Amino acid sequence: MAGFDLIIFDCDGVLVDSEIIAAQLEAKLLTEAGYPIEAGELAERFAGMDWKTILLTVEKEAGLLLQASLLDRSEKMLDQKLARSVKGIGGAREAVARIGLPRCICSNSKPHRIEAMLKRAGYLDLFAPNIFSALDLGEKRPKPAPDVFNHAADRMKADPARTIVLEDSVHGIEGARAAGMRVVGFTGASHTYPSHADRLTEAGAETVINRLADLPPVVEALSGWSEFA
């Protein structure tokens, strides 16, 4: 696909169906701490945010002082739950083979968690060692900052303008767009909600798909068309 140098995949909610697992656990912990919220609402409102950012946002919004221990407690519980039950989103291996571009992952998740989830899903060999965590770049540099996307393009020797990204969150799309990349939205994971596709489009996705099987023809079509044409 001559129009692109690189394709970047988000991990959570794109390659592995992990967002709903995190939302269920985090909603339970927040409710117990005095901030009642359902998993579906949490997934919609805070999609793409790391747990620390969610806690800080809730503290500011509700005037709560959430225990610092809640951060570590959640991380340990989520690692255990994901290791037992996370599933891959079907079609990644076939999509990668059909697209044939250099590829990597850009994620806000911790490196050990990304590796564990991809290994359980059977996708680790598709991307290793080109797996980039925003958390490796500094505490204040996760998506929607463009830093992890810029870092990936530099490491993969790709022109950001010739890079296409698959993202399921507004934060991820905003980060990719800020890096000068083109974006396809994805709504094929279990945490999707009725206005999901609209929100991704409003954030800057050129189109939205809900099956990884649809990614190769979309990339092929976009490779021959400039968004500024």
C-alpha positions as CSV (number, residue, x, y, z in Angstrom):
1,M,0.0,0.0,0.0
2,A,2.2,2.7,-1.4
3,G,0.4,5.6,0.3
4,F,1.6,4.7,3.8
5,D,4.9,4.0,5.5
6,L,3.5,2.6,8.7
7,I,0.4,1.4,10.5
8,I,0.0,1.9,14.2
9,F,-2.4,0.0,16.3
10,D,-3.7,0.9,19.8
11,C,-3.8,-2.1,22.1
12,D,-6.7,-1.9,24.6
13,G,-10.0,-2.0,22.8
14,V,-8.4,-2.6,19.4
15,L,-6.3,-5.7,19.6
16,V,-7.5,-7.0,23.0
17,D,-11.0,-6.7,24.5
18,S,-9.7,-5.2,27.8
19,E,-11.5,-1.9,28.2
20,I,-14.7,-3.5,29.4
21,I,-12.8,-5.5,32.0
22,A,-11.0,-2.4,33.3
23,A,-14.3,-0.4,33.3
24,Q,-16.1,-3.1,35.4
25,L,-13.3,-3.2,38.0
26,E,-12.8,0.5,38.2
27,A,-16.5,1.3,38.4
28,K,-16.7,-1.2,41.3
29,L,-13.8,0.5,43.1
30,L,-15.1,4.0,42.5
31,T,-18.6,3.1,43.7
32,E,-17.2,1.6,46.9
33,A,-15.1,4.8,47.4
34,G,-18.3,7.0,47.3
35,Y,-18.6,7.8,43.6
36,P,-21.4,5.6,42.2
37,I,-20.9,4.9,38.5
38,E,-21.8,2.0,36.1
39,A,-19.2,0.3,34.0
40,G,-20.8,1.5,30.8
41,E,-20.8,5.1,31.8
42,L,-17.2,4.9,33.0
43,A,-16.1,3.3,29.7
44,E,-17.8,6.0,27.7
45,R,-16.7,9.0,29.8
46,F,-13.1,8.0,30.5
47,A,-12.2,5.9,27.4
48,G,-8.5,6.1,26.7
49,M,-7.5,7.5,30.1
50,D,-5.2,5.7,32.4
51,W,-6.5,4.9,35.9
52,K,-4.4,7.7,37.6
53,T,-6.0,10.3,35.3
54,I,-9.4,8.9,36.0
55,L,-8.9,9.2,39.8
56,L,-7.6,12.7,39.5
57,T,-10.6,13.7,37.3
58,V,-13.1,12.2,39.8
59,E,-11.4,13.8,42.8
60,K,-11.7,17.2,41.1
61,E,-15.2,16.7,39.9
62,A,-16.7,15.2,43.1
63,G,-14.5,16.8,45.7
64,L,-13.5,13.4,47.0
65,L,-10.1,12.5,48.4
66,L,-9.5,9.0,47.0
67,Q,-7.0,6.9,48.8
68,A,-3.6,6.7,47.2
69,S,-3.8,3.0,47.9
70,L,-6.7,2.7,45.5
71,L,-4.2,3.2,42.6
72,D,-2.0,0.3,43.5
73,R,-4.9,-1.9,44.5
74,S,-6.6,-1.4,41.2
75,E,-3.4,-2.0,39.2
76,K,-2.7,-5.3,40.9
77,M,-6.3,-6.5,40.7
78,L,-6.6,-5.5,37.0
79,D,-3.3,-7.3,36.1
80,Q,-4.6,-10.5,37.7
81,K,-8.1,-10.2,36.0
82,L,-6.6,-9.5,32.6
83,A,-4.1,-12.3,32.9
84,R,-7.0,-14.7,33.5
85,S,-9.7,-13.5,31.2
86,V,-8.8,-11.0,28.5
87,K,-9.5,-12.1,24.9
88,G,-8.1,-11.0,21.6
89,I,-10.3,-9.2,19.1
90,G,-10.6,-11.5,16.2
91,G,-9.1,-10.8,12.8
92,A,-5.9,-9.0,13.7
93,R,-3.6,-11.7,12.3
94,E,-5.5,-11.8,9.0
95,A,-5.7,-8.0,8.7
96,V,-2.0,-7.5,9.3
97,A,-1.1,-10.1,6.7
98,R,-3.4,-8.5,4.1
99,I,-2.1,-4.9,4.8
100,G,1.5,-5.8,4.6
101,L,2.8,-2.5,6.0
102,P,5.4,-2.1,8.8
103,R,3.5,-2.0,12.0
104,C,3.7,-1.2,15.7
105,I,1.7,-0.6,18.8
106,C,1.2,2.7,20.7
107,S,-0.5,2.4,24.0
108,N,-1.1,4.2,27.3
109,S,-0.9,0.9,29.2
110,K,2.1,-0.3,31.1
111,P,4.6,-2.3,29.1
112,H,4.3,-5.5,31.2
113,R,0.5,-5.4,30.8
114,I,0.6,-4.8,27.0
115,E,3.0,-7.8,26.6
116,A,0.9,-10.1,28.9
117,M,-2.4,-9.2,27.1
118,L,-0.9,-9.7,23.6
119,K,0.7,-13.0,24.7
120,R,-2.6,-14.3,26.0
121,A,-4.4,-13.1,22.8
122,G,-1.8,-14.8,20.6
123,Y,-0.7,-11.5,19.0
124,L,2.6,-10.8,20.6
125,D,4.6,-12.2,17.8
126,L,2.8,-9.9,15.3
127,F,4.2,-6.8,16.9
128,A,7.2,-7.5,19.2
129,P,9.6,-5.7,19.6
130,N,7.8,-2.7,18.1
131,I,5.6,-2.0,21.1
132,F,5.6,1.5,22.5
133,S,4.1,2.6,25.8
134,A,3.5,6.3,26.5
135,L,4.4,5.6,30.1
136,D,8.0,4.9,29.1
137,L,8.3,8.5,27.9
138,G,7.3,10.3,31.1
139,E,4.4,10.7,33.5
140,K,2.8,13.6,31.7
141,R,3.1,12.3,28.2
142,P,0.2,9.8,27.6
143,K,-2.4,10.2,24.9
144,P,-4.0,12.7,24.1
145,A,-0.4,14.0,23.9
146,P,1.2,13.0,20.6
147,D,4.5,12.0,22.1
148,V,4.1,8.2,21.8
149,F,3.1,8.5,18.2
150,N,6.0,10.8,17.4
151,H,8.3,8.4,19.2
152,A,7.0,5.4,17.2
153,A,7.3,7.2,13.9
154,D,10.9,8.2,14.7
155,R,11.8,4.6,15.8
156,M,10.1,3.1,12.8
157,K,11.7,5.7,10.4
158,A,8.2,6.7,9.1
159,D,6.8,10.0,7.9
160,P,3.9,10.9,10.3
161,A,2.0,12.2,7.3
162,R,2.3,8.8,5.7
163,T,1.3,6.9,8.9
164,I,-2.2,5.5,9.6
165,V,-3.5,4.8,13.1
166,L,-6.3,2.5,14.3
167,E,-7.8,3.9,17.6
168,D,-10.9,3.2,19.6
169,S,-10.8,6.4,21.9
170,V,-11.2,10.1,21.4
171,H,-7.9,10.6,23.4
172,G,-6.1,8.3,21.1
173,I,-7.4,10.0,18.0
174,E,-6.6,13.4,19.3
175,G,-3.0,12.3,20.0
176,A,-2.5,10.7,16.6
177,R,-4.0,13.8,14.8
178,A,-1.7,16.1,16.8
179,A,1.2,14.0,15.6
180,G,0.1,14.7,12.0
181,M,-1.2,11.1,11.3
182,R,-4.3,9.9,9.7
183,V,-6.8,7.8,11.8
184,V,-9.4,5.1,11.4
185,G,-11.7,4.7,14.3
186,F,-12.6,1.3,15.8
187,T,-15.8,0.3,17.6
188,G,-15.6,-3.5,17.6
189,A,-14.8,-4.1,21.3
190,S,-17.3,-4.8,24.1
191,H,-17.1,-1.3,25.6
192,T,-18.6,0.4,22.6
193,Y,-21.7,2.6,23.1
194,P,-24.4,4.1,20.8
195,S,-22.6,7.4,20.1
196,H,-19.1,5.9,19.9
197,A,-18.6,6.1,16.1
198,D,-19.9,9.7,16.1
199,R,-17.5,10.8,18.8
200,L,-14.5,9.2,17.0
201,T,-15.5,10.9,13.8
202,E,-15.8,14.2,15.6
203,A,-12.4,13.7,17.1
204,G,-10.8,13.3,13.6
205,A,-11.2,9.8,12.4
206,E,-11.6,9.7,8.7
207,T,-13.8,6.6,8.9
208,V,-14.9,4.1,11.5
209,I,-15.0,0.3,11.4
210,N,-16.3,-2.3,13.8
211,R,-14.4,-5.3,12.4
212,L,-10.7,-5.8,11.9
213,A,-11.6,-7.6,8.7
214,D,-12.7,-4.3,7.3
215,L,-9.3,-2.6,8.0
216,P,-7.3,-3.8,4.9
217,P,-9.8,-2.4,2.3
218,V,-10.1,0.8,4.2
219,V,-6.3,1.3,4.4
220,E,-6.1,0.5,0.7
221,A,-8.8,3.1,-0.1
222,L,-7.2,5.8,2.1
223,S,-3.7,5.1,0.7
224,G,-4.8,6.4,-2.7
225,W,-6.7,9.4,-1.3
226,S,-5.4,12.4,0.5
227,E,-7.6,13.8,3.2
228,F,-6.8,17.3,1.8
229,A,-7.6,16.4,-1.8
